[in-house]
């Protein structure tokens, strides 16, 4: 970018944010479609994977994804019907629902993660386009923006 950042208007930066979001979403959607998944389903699967055998509370997923409990419940139920997640009640409080990754799907998660990373590398994150340092700065800024209102 050759422009001085102080010369970029809010509407110009907003348009670029929207364009970047659409491009990233399109790449993710295209890649994940071969597994019959949407990006949101992938996010939930990923957090369940990270949580290990203990699983993750649906309430925590709701907060992480900044959405509603009915939406999380619908997506988790869909993933459960596909055999990807298991929804169980917390042993200490039966009102608390937990999503656990089906152990047989762990290797698929690892395959998807590796493949999606490679797809993003090939299409965006190359030295001639977005280098590692730029990507790290971008992700750091995303984390800061997401934390700004918490």
N, C-alpha and C positions, 0 to 999 in steps of 0.2 A: 504494500500500500504506500503510495507516494504522498497522500494527503496528510496534512497536519491534523491530528485528531480533534483539535479545537475548532477546525473548520468543517467538521462533519456534523450535520444536523441530526436531531433526534429522529426525524422521519427517515433519513438516509440510513442511520444505524439500525433503526427498527426494521426497515425493509431488508437489510442484509441479514439481520438475525432470523427473520422469517424465512428467507431464502436458504440460509444455512440449515435451519431446522428441517425444512422440507427435503433438502438433499440427503441429510443424514437419515431421516425417517424413511425415505424411499430406498436407500441402500439397505438399511436394516430390514425393511418390509420384504424387499425382493429376496434377500438372502434367507430370512427366516421362513418364507413361504414354502420352501422345499421341505421343511419339517412340519408344516401345517400350523405354524405359530405366528402370532402377532407380536410386535415389539412389547406391548404391555404384558402379554403372557410370558415373554422371555424374561422381563424384569422380575416378575414374581417367581418364576422358576429359578432364576439366578439367586435371589435372596433366600429361597428355600434351600438351595444347594449350599450357600454360604453358612446357613444355620446348622448344617450337619444333621445328625440323627435326632436332635432335640426339636428340630423344626422351628418355625417362626410364627408368632401370634398374628392372626389376621389383623388385629388392631395395630400392630407394629407396621405391617405392610401398608395399611391405610395411611399411616403417618408418613412413611417413607415416600410413597407415591403421591401423597397429597391429594387424596381422593376420598370417596365415601365408602362406608362399610358395605352398602348394598352392591356397589360396583365390584369391590374386592371379593365379596362372597360369590357373585356371579362368575367372575373369572376363575376363582379357585374351584368352584363346582365344575366348570367346563374342563379344567385341567385334571380334575379328579376323574371325570367321566372318560378322559383319554388315557387314564392309567399313569399319568405323569406325577400327580401329587396325591397324597393321602390326607384327608382332613380328619383330625381327631380332637377330642376334648382334652383339655389340660387335666392332669390327674389331681391337681389341687383345687381346681374350680371348673366344674363342668360347663359353666357359661362361657369360658374362654376357649376359643377354637384355635387350633394350631394346624398349619400346613407343613407337611413333611414331603420331601422329595422321595418318590419311589426309588429304592436303592438300585433297581435295574436300569434307571434312567440316568444315573450318575455319569456313565461313560458318554452318553449322548450329549449331556450338558457340556462336557469337556470337548467333545467333537465340535459342537456348535460354537463354543467360545473361540476355539482355535481357528475355525473356518471363518467366522465373522471378523475376527481380528485381521486375518489375512486379506479378506475382501476389502476391508476399510484401508488397509495398507496399500493394496494394489490401486484402489480408486482415489484415495485422498492423501494418505500419510506417507508420501514419498519425499525424498530430499529435494526434488525439483518442484514440490508443491507445498507441503506442510511438513517441516522437519520435526524431529523429536522434541526439541526445546520449545517450539511454538505450540505443539500439541500439549505438552506439559503445562505451559502457561494458560492455554485455553481451558483445560480441565480444572486447573486451580481456580481460575476465575469463575467457572460454573459452580464449583463447590461454594465459593464465597457468596455468589448471588443467591444460591439456594438456602444458605444459612442466614442471610441478611434479615429475614422476617421471622426468624424462629426465636 
